Amino acid sequence: MSKPRISVLGAGAWGTALANAVANETRPVVLYGRNAAAMKEIATVRANPRLPGVTISPHGTPTAGLSQAADANILLLVVPAQSTRALAASLGFERAVAIVGAAADALCARLEPGQGRRVGVVGFCWGGSVAYLGNTRLGLPAVSYYGARTVPFLDEPLRAPMLFHFGGHDQSIPEQDIEAHRRAKPEAMIHVYPAGHAFNRDVDPRHYDADSARLADQRTLGFLDQVLPPSAN
């Protein structure tokens, strides 16, 4: 079996340490950072000043080329939230769904025979729309948290159980878009909370709504427990 192509997006101390941990298992790993000059220096000296005393693994490839980093089976995102928009634009939905499919296949390969395809997908924001497409295109049970890019794809039929979470005060997903989901997907479970966008982002007090996040989490876990086949054990 060929080794997976893995990219770590974010060349800070944590991203570099994560890339080294993976690369030390002899898997080829790309370490992406936005600063071209800094990444060239890291590639040359095989060290990152943000992680003193640590040598970059010989299996790691530091780069500032986002297209090179995106050409991977597995993406490990270790970047600030403000950097994810450019990443999503470069990656695109087609490649993102392909990565979800590769991850699902890899997870299923680890299951014992007879356990079934006990894999689902959960996504937040842009990832919420990716999760929806993981359902319609890959047949995976899916949970979408405030996916604001889903409306153009609502004509795609669901192939597995589907759960949507929306914030009733989300300015990026107006009420008519939520109603469009209800009309197009009457078989899906749809919940609306007295909160705005990113209400589950507990590291951001501007958006986090503890009560809504807690209830959505309970519903998500209950949904996955119900729709994923139980272990043979």
C-alpha positions, 0 to 999 in steps of 0.5 A, a space after each residue: 500500500 502506498 504511503 499517504 501524502 500528508 500536509 500540515 498547514 501552519 508552520 508555527 511551533 505546534 505545526 512544526 512539532 506535529 509535522 515532525 511527529 508524523 514524518 518521523 514515522 517515515 511518511 512524507 510530510 509537507 509543512 506549509 507556511 505563508 511566508 515564502 522567505 521564512 519557509 525557504 530558510 526553514 527548508 535550508 537550515 532544517 530548523 524553525 526558530 519558533 521551535 528552538 532545538 528541534 531539527 526538521 525531519 528529513 521526511 518533511 518538506 517545508 514550503 510556501 506553495 499552497 497548491 503543493 500542500 493541498 495535493 495531499 490525502 490528509 490535511 492537518 490544519 494548524 492555522 489561525 482562523 483568519 487564514 482558513 478562507 484562503 486555504 478553502 478557496 485554494 482547496 475547493 469543494 471537489 478536492 475537499 470531498 476527495 480528501 474526506 473520502 480518502 479519510 473515510 476509506 482509511 478509517 474503514 480499513 482499520 475496522 474489523 471485518 463485519 463491523 460495517 462502515 462505521 464512519 460519519 463526517 462532521 463539519 463546521 462553517 465551510 466544513 459544514 458544506 463539505 460534510 453535506 457533500 460527503 453525504 450526497 457524494 460519498 454516502 456518509 452520514 453527516 452533521 453540518 454546523 452552519 454550512 453557509 455554502 450549501 444552498 447551491 448544492 441542495 439539488 443533490 439527493 441525500 444518500 445517508 442520514 443528515 443533521 443540520 445545525 443553524 444559528 437563528 441570528 447567523 447573518 451569513 445564513 439568512 432565514 430563507 436559506 434555512 427554509 430552502 434546506 427544509 423544503 429541499 431536504 424534508 427527510 433531514 433533521 434541522 435544528 435552529 438555535 438562538 445564536 449566531 454563526 460559529 456558536 460552537 467556537 468555544 475559543 472565541 467569546 464573540 461567537 460562542 454560545 455555551 447553551 446552544 453548543 452544548 445542546 447541538 453537541 448532545 444532538 450530534 452525538 445522539 444522531 451519530 450513535 443512532 445512524 452508525 452501525 454498532 460494533 460487532 464487539 
